[in-house]
């Protein structure tokens, strides 16, 4: 096996800290061909679809990739922006805001990049760039607050697969979840409160999370439990009792049972139960994307209103809002603790110089004894 190295490597290259922010992914364009490539990569991941590979290969290539790409392309065209898909735009903005916040402290010693688990920019391409810039300590933050094997686990697979082919490995830390991290809960609460202040408040608040097959829960995946914990902590922070909010799961695919209750079915039933107005927020989505914009704010809005609802308000994802960036930066700095990261701040440099001097004096005392 030939391991990947650096042809232009120099031993006097300064060592840098790298932060890799990842998200799920996006097609390169809202076209059938681009969706076929993207869905082919996404749905071929055994973390995403846990079906025996030979059977799934036949279903995927014989049926799904012949039908679904054109339908998905039509949906993407509804939300596509000149700069690309909403997920790509928001993730890039989040990465830039994180970089701006942390580089004020670390300067050129810090390299911040973002990658997609599926599609572009790929994890491998961003790691290539980081390695060329001397990254020797790497902190990876998948933007999935609640852990699932199909999201955070899959990202770890892609990361480890890439690193397994590299000659020189960086020190690596991986943030697998942050579903109950207090600054994340606080950022969401303030975001919802600001929405209520500007737009008013409806009868009930729905927390809608991306669904996964129920069998994943039965096999030990903690995603379901972490979603409910996020909902409970957020409701407590907002001062809501159990009758004022609910947790549901969206975006199911195929015929098998997924986590319940389903968002679409619940919205269709609520007007008949006396709930005529509702706010919907998606705590598991760090960025607005097809599943929030088209599925929630269009398709599911229609379900609710057609069933007799009179008021529907989608509360946007946190995206690159100030509170969200502050929470993510706090999470990153918490996970940087213990690493000797070079900084720009004169006070911190002075402290580190003093520590180095004390260490040198101690070592001199040992050699002289």
C-alpha positions as CSV (number, residue, x, y, z in Angstrom):
1,X,0.0,0.0,0.0
2,X,1.3,3.5,-0.9
3,X,0.6,6.0,1.9
4,X,-0.1,9.6,1.1
5,X,2.6,12.0,2.0
6,X,3.7,15.5,1.0
7,X,6.3,15.9,-1.8
8,X,7.1,19.4,-0.8
9,X,7.3,18.8,2.9
10,X,9.7,21.0,4.9
11,X,10.7,20.1,8.5
12,X,10.8,23.8,9.5
13,X,7.2,24.3,8.6
14,X,5.3,25.7,11.6
15,X,2.8,23.3,13.2
16,X,-0.7,24.5,13.1
17,X,-4.1,23.7,14.7
18,X,-6.8,22.6,12.4
19,X,-10.6,22.7,13.0
20,X,-12.7,20.7,10.5
21,X,-16.4,21.5,10.5
22,X,-18.5,19.0,8.7
23,X,-22.1,18.7,7.5
24,X,-24.1,16.0,5.7
25,X,-23.7,17.1,2.1
26,X,-25.3,18.6,-0.9
27,X,-25.4,17.9,-4.7
28,X,-23.2,20.1,-6.9
29,X,-26.3,21.3,-8.8
30,X,-30.1,20.9,-8.8
31,X,-29.9,18.5,-11.8
32,X,-30.9,14.9,-12.2
33,X,-27.3,13.9,-13.0
34,X,-25.9,15.7,-9.9
35,X,-28.6,14.2,-7.7
36,X,-27.8,10.7,-9.0
37,X,-24.1,11.1,-8.1
38,X,-25.0,12.6,-4.7
39,X,-27.7,10.0,-3.8
40,X,-25.5,7.2,-5.1
41,X,-22.8,8.1,-2.6
42,X,-25.2,8.9,0.3
43,X,-27.4,5.9,0.0
44,X,-24.5,3.5,-0.6
45,X,-23.2,4.2,2.9
46,X,-23.8,1.2,5.1
47,X,-24.2,3.5,8.1
48,X,-27.2,5.1,6.4
49,X,-29.0,2.0,5.1
50,X,-28.3,-1.1,7.2
51,X,-29.4,-3.7,4.6
52,X,-27.2,-6.5,3.3
53,X,-25.1,-5.0,0.5
54,X,-25.9,-7.3,-2.4
55,X,-29.7,-6.8,-1.9
56,X,-29.4,-3.1,-1.3
57,X,-27.1,-2.7,-4.4
58,X,-29.8,-4.1,-6.6
59,X,-32.5,-1.9,-5.0
60,X,-30.4,1.2,-5.1
61,X,-29.2,0.9,-8.7
62,X,-32.1,-1.0,-10.1
63,X,-34.9,1.2,-8.7
64,X,-34.0,4.2,-6.5
65,X,-31.4,5.8,-8.6
66,X,-33.6,5.5,-11.7
67,X,-36.5,7.3,-10.0
68,X,-35.6,9.5,-7.1
69,X,-32.9,11.8,-8.6
70,X,-35.3,13.6,-10.9
71,X,-37.8,14.1,-8.1
72,X,-35.1,15.3,-5.7
73,X,-33.7,17.7,-8.4
74,X,-37.1,19.3,-8.7
75,X,-37.2,19.9,-5.0
76,X,-33.7,21.3,-4.9
77,X,-34.5,23.7,-7.7
78,X,-37.1,25.3,-5.4
79,X,-34.5,26.2,-2.8
80,X,-31.4,26.6,-4.8
81,X,-29.5,30.0,-4.6
82,X,-27.0,31.6,-7.0
83,X,-24.2,30.6,-4.5
84,X,-25.4,27.0,-4.3
85,X,-27.6,25.0,-2.0
86,X,-28.8,26.6,1.4
87,X,-26.9,23.9,3.3
88,X,-23.6,24.8,1.6
89,X,-24.1,28.5,2.0
90,X,-25.0,28.3,5.7
91,X,-22.2,25.9,6.5
92,X,-19.7,28.1,4.7
93,X,-20.9,31.1,6.6
94,X,-20.7,29.2,9.9
95,X,-17.2,28.2,9.2
96,X,-16.1,31.7,8.3
97,X,-17.7,33.1,11.5
98,X,-15.9,30.4,13.6
99,X,-12.7,31.3,11.9
100,X,-13.1,35.0,12.5
101,X,-13.8,34.4,16.2
102,X,-11.0,32.0,16.8
103,X,-8.3,33.7,14.6
104,X,-8.6,36.8,16.7
105,X,-6.9,34.6,19.4
106,X,-4.8,32.2,17.4
107,X,-4.1,34.1,14.2
108,X,-2.3,32.2,11.5
109,X,-1.6,29.3,13.9
110,X,-5.2,28.2,13.2
111,X,-6.7,26.7,10.1
112,X,-10.5,26.3,9.9
113,X,-12.2,24.5,7.1
114,X,-15.5,22.8,6.3
115,X,-16.3,19.7,4.4
116,X,-19.3,17.6,3.5
117,X,-19.7,13.9,4.3
118,X,-21.2,13.4,0.8
119,X,-20.4,15.6,-2.1
120,X,-18.1,18.6,-2.1
121,X,-16.0,19.9,-0.6
122,X,-15.0,16.4,0.4
123,X,-13.4,15.5,3.7
124,X,-10.3,14.2,1.9
125,X,-9.8,17.3,-0.2
126,X,-10.0,19.6,2.9
127,X,-7.6,17.3,4.9
128,X,-5.2,17.5,2.0
129,X,-5.2,21.3,2.2
130,X,-4.9,21.2,6.0
131,X,-1.9,18.8,5.8
132,X,-0.2,21.1,3.3
133,X,-0.6,24.0,5.7
134,X,1.1,22.1,8.5
135,X,-1.9,21.1,10.6
136,X,-0.6,18.7,13.3
137,X,-3.5,18.9,15.7
138,X,-7.0,18.4,14.3
139,X,-10.3,18.9,16.0
140,X,-13.4,17.7,14.1
141,X,-16.9,19.1,14.7
142,X,-19.7,17.4,12.8
143,X,-22.7,19.7,13.0
144,X,-25.0,17.1,14.4
145,X,-26.0,18.0,17.9
146,X,-27.6,14.6,18.5
147,X,-25.4,11.5,17.9
148,X,-26.5,8.9,15.4
149,X,-24.5,6.2,13.8
150,X,-25.9,7.3,10.4
151,X,-24.5,10.9,10.8
152,X,-21.7,11.4,13.4
153,X,-20.7,7.7,13.1
154,X,-20.5,7.9,9.3
155,X,-18.4,11.1,9.5
156,X,-16.0,9.3,11.8
157,X,-15.8,6.4,9.3
158,X,-14.9,8.8,6.5
159,X,-12.3,10.6,8.6
160,X,-10.6,7.4,9.8
161,X,-10.7,5.9,6.3
162,X,-8.9,8.9,4.9
163,X,-6.4,9.1,7.8
164,X,-5.6,5.4,7.4
165,X,-4.1,6.2,4.0
166,X,-1.9,9.1,5.2
167,X,1.8,8.8,6.1
168,X,1.8,11.4,8.9
169,X,-1.2,11.5,11.2
170,X,-2.2,14.5,13.2
171,X,-3.3,14.4,16.8
172,X,-7.1,14.0,16.4
173,X,-10.1,14.9,18.5
174,X,-13.7,14.2,17.5
175,X,-16.8,15.8,18.9
176,X,-19.5,13.1,18.5
177,X,-22.4,15.1,20.0
178,X,-23.5,18.2,21.9
179,X,-27.2,17.6,22.4
180,X,-27.2,18.9,26.0
181,X,-24.4,21.4,25.9
182,X,-25.8,24.4,27.9
183,X,-24.6,27.2,25.4
184,X,-26.3,25.3,22.6
185,X,-29.6,25.0,24.5
186,X,-29.3,28.7,25.4
187,X,-28.6,29.8,21.8
188,X,-31.8,27.9,20.7
189,X,-33.9,29.3,23.5
190,X,-32.9,32.9,22.7
191,X,-33.4,32.3,19.0
192,X,-37.0,31.1,19.6
193,X,-37.7,33.9,22.0
194,X,-36.6,36.4,19.5
195,X,-38.8,34.8,16.9
196,X,-41.8,35.0,19.3
197,X,-41.1,38.6,20.1
198,X,-41.0,39.5,16.4
199,X,-43.8,37.3,15.1
200,X,-46.0,36.3,18.1
201,X,-46.5,32.9,19.6
202,X,-48.8,30.2,18.4
203,X,-50.6,27.6,20.6
204,X,-48.0,24.9,20.5
205,X,-44.3,24.5,19.8
206,X,-43.2,21.4,17.8
207,X,-39.6,20.2,17.8
208,X,-39.1,18.2,14.6
209,X,-36.0,16.1,14.2
210,X,-34.8,14.1,11.2
211,X,-36.0,10.5,11.6
212,X,-34.1,7.2,11.4
213,X,-35.5,3.7,11.2
214,X,-36.8,2.4,14.5
215,X,-34.6,-0.6,14.3
216,X,-31.6,1.7,14.9
217,X,-33.0,2.6,18.3
218,X,-33.6,-1.0,19.1
219,X,-30.0,-1.8,18.2
220,X,-28.7,0.7,20.6
221,X,-28.4,4.0,18.7
222,X,-28.8,6.9,21.3
223,X,-30.3,9.3,18.8
224,X,-33.9,9.0,19.9
225,X,-33.0,9.6,23.5
226,X,-30.7,12.5,22.8
227,X,-33.4,14.2,20.7
228,X,-35.9,13.9,23.6
229,X,-33.3,15.2,26.1
230,X,-32.7,18.3,23.9
231,X,-36.4,18.9,23.7
232,X,-36.8,18.6,27.4
233,X,-33.9,20.9,28.2
234,X,-35.0,23.5,25.7
235,X,-38.6,23.4,26.9
236,X,-37.4,23.8,30.5
237,X,-35.3,26.8,29.5
238,X,-38.3,28.3,27.7
239,X,-40.6,27.7,30.7
240,X,-42.9,25.3,28.8
241,X,-44.9,22.5,30.4
242,X,-45.5,19.2,28.7
243,X,-48.7,20.3,27.1
244,X,-47.1,23.2,25.3
245,X,-44.6,21.4,23.2
246,X,-44.1,18.1,21.4
247,X,-41.3,16.1,19.7
248,X,-41.7,14.6,16.3
249,X,-39.6,13.0,13.5
250,X,-39.6,13.9,9.8
251,X,-38.1,12.8,6.5
252,X,-38.8,9.1,6.6
253,X,-37.9,7.1,3.6
254,X,-39.1,3.6,2.5
255,X,-41.8,1.3,4.0
256,X,-40.3,0.2,7.3
257,X,-41.2,1.9,10.6
258,X,-39.2,4.9,11.6
259,X,-39.1,6.9,14.9
260,X,-42.5,8.1,15.9
261,X,-44.5,10.3,16.0
262,X,-44.2,11.3,12.4
263,X,-44.1,15.1,11.8
264,X,-46.4,15.0,8.8
265,X,-49.0,12.8,10.3
266,X,-49.0,14.8,13.5
267,X,-49.5,18.1,11.7
268,X,-52.4,16.6,9.8
269,X,-54.1,15.5,13.0
270,X,-53.6,18.5,15.2
271,X,-56.4,20.8,13.9
272,X,-58.9,18.0,14.7
273,X,-57.6,18.0,18.3
274,X,-58.2,21.8,18.7
275,X,-54.7,23.0,17.9
276,X,-55.2,25.5,15.1
277,X,-51.8,27.3,15.3
278,X,-48.3,26.0,15.7
279,X,-44.7,27.0,15.7
280,X,-42.2,24.5,14.3
281,X,-38.4,24.4,15.1
282,X,-35.9,21.8,14.1
283,X,-33.2,21.5,16.9
284,X,-31.2,18.8,15.1
285,X,-30.6,20.9,12.0
286,X,-27.7,23.3,12.5
287,X,-28.4,24.9,9.0
288,X,-31.5,25.4,7.0
289,X,-31.6,23.0,4.1
290,X,-34.1,21.1,1.8
291,X,-35.6,19.3,4.8
292,X,-36.4,22.5,6.7
293,X,-37.2,24.9,3.9
294,X,-39.1,22.7,1.4
295,X,-40.3,19.8,3.6
296,X,-41.3,21.7,6.8
297,X,-42.0,25.3,5.7
298,X,-43.8,24.3,2.4
299,X,-45.0,20.7,2.3
300,X,-45.8,20.3,6.0
301,X,-47.2,23.8,6.3
302,X,-49.7,22.8,3.6
303,X,-50.6,19.6,5.4
304,X,-51.4,21.6,8.6
305,X,-53.4,24.4,6.9
306,X,-55.3,22.0,4.6
307,X,-56.4,20.1,7.8
308,X,-57.9,23.2,9.2
309,X,-55.0,25.0,10.8
310,X,-55.1,28.8,10.9
311,X,-51.5,29.7,11.8
312,X,-48.2,28.0,11.0
313,X,-44.8,29.6,11.7
314,X,-41.5,27.9,10.9
315,X,-38.7,29.1,13.1
316,X,-35.5,29.1,11.0
317,X,-32.4,27.0,12.0
318,X,-29.7,28.7,14.0
319,X,-27.5,29.0,10.9
320,X,-24.7,31.6,11.4
321,X,-26.5,33.7,14.0
322,X,-24.3,35.2,16.6
323,X,-25.6,33.1,19.5
324,X,-25.0,29.9,17.5
325,X,-21.5,30.8,16.6
326,X,-20.7,31.7,20.2
327,X,-22.0,28.3,21.3
328,X,-20.0,26.5,18.7
329,X,-16.8,28.4,19.5
330,X,-17.4,27.7,23.2
331,X,-17.7,24.0,22.4
332,X,-14.6,24.0,20.3
333,X,-12.5,25.8,22.9
334,X,-13.7,23.4,25.5
335,X,-12.4,20.5,23.4
336,X,-9.1,22.3,22.7
337,X,-8.2,22.2,26.4
338,X,-4.9,20.5,27.1
339,X,-3.4,21.1,23.6
340,X,-0.5,23.5,23.6
341,X,-2.0,25.7,20.9
342,X,0.1,28.8,19.9
343,X,-1.9,32.0,20.5
344,X,-1.6,35.6,19.5
345,X,-2.9,37.1,22.8
346,X,0.0,38.9,24.5
347,X,-1.3,38.0,28.0
348,X,-1.6,34.3,27.2
349,X,1.8,34.4,25.5
350,X,3.3,35.9,28.7
351,X,1.7,33.1,30.8
352,X,3.1,30.4,28.6
353,X,6.5,32.0,28.6
354,X,6.5,32.1,32.4
355,X,5.5,28.4,32.5
356,X,8.3,27.6,30.1
357,X,10.8,29.5,32.2
358,X,9.7,27.6,35.3
359,X,9.9,24.3,33.5
360,X,13.5,25.2,32.3
361,X,14.5,26.2,35.8
362,X,13.1,23.0,37.2
363,X,14.9,20.9,34.6
364,X,18.2,22.8,35.3
365,X,17.8,22.1,39.0
366,X,17.4,18.4,38.3
367,X,20.5,18.3,36.1
368,X,22.5,20.1,38.8
369,X,21.5,17.8,41.6
